[in-house]
């Protein structure tokens, strides 16, 4: 039930951090993986790692904020393997750190474009192909920031809440075609993207002490959840949010 043998998975933002872990774990489970991020050099470097392990993968650079890039991502995947079974929307942006009252319109537009509109675009491009072949899975990487208020990451949390709403709508629309859409809401994961939140020793210790599992998350903690949501074991799960935060959101 946990095999992805013969499946084709597109993972955006997959040259480092959570996205890379998801791509790696899906490849271990047998999937053919499309590695993608904005920089071609980074994509090629990660591709070499996959090839060295004997895993089937291709690298397609893509800026998810550009619609034509996403269409090329889908088209080149189909040209190579003729199918799309799994789509993981991981690429995200957070150019501001501070109160909403001081956030410029440009930051709002960039966050919503990268984190929400790109998912909308990619779903409409890729899910019809999954439906035509009998089903598939889309996984959107959200955040516990969508479930909690923040005085420094309000725009990011708002975009991640929008992703959850989008996932529910897509799950309803595509369910009859056996296409499942779910979100993962990670807590604080030790990645470059979240470096500002964990590199400060005092802040990190406070988070560890307030987390029931008494540690920060690692990228592999999310990679495994994504494999589960993509495989047969999760065939009756759609429109849901899987929180993977070490218990942060349930702690007193």
Secondary structure, DSSP 8 states (H G I E B T S, - for coil): ----TT-EEEETT-SSHHHHHHHHHHHHTT-EEEE--S-HHHHHHHHHHHHHTT--EEE----TTSHHHHHHHHHHHHHHHS---EEEE--------B-GGG--HHHHHHHHIIIIIHHHHHHHHHHHHHHHTT-EEEEEE--GGGTS--SSBHHHHHHHHHHHHHHHHHHHHHGGGTEEEEEEEE-SB-SSTTHHHHSSHHHHHHHHHHSTT-S-B-HHHHHHHHHHHHSGGGTT--S-EEEESTTGGG--
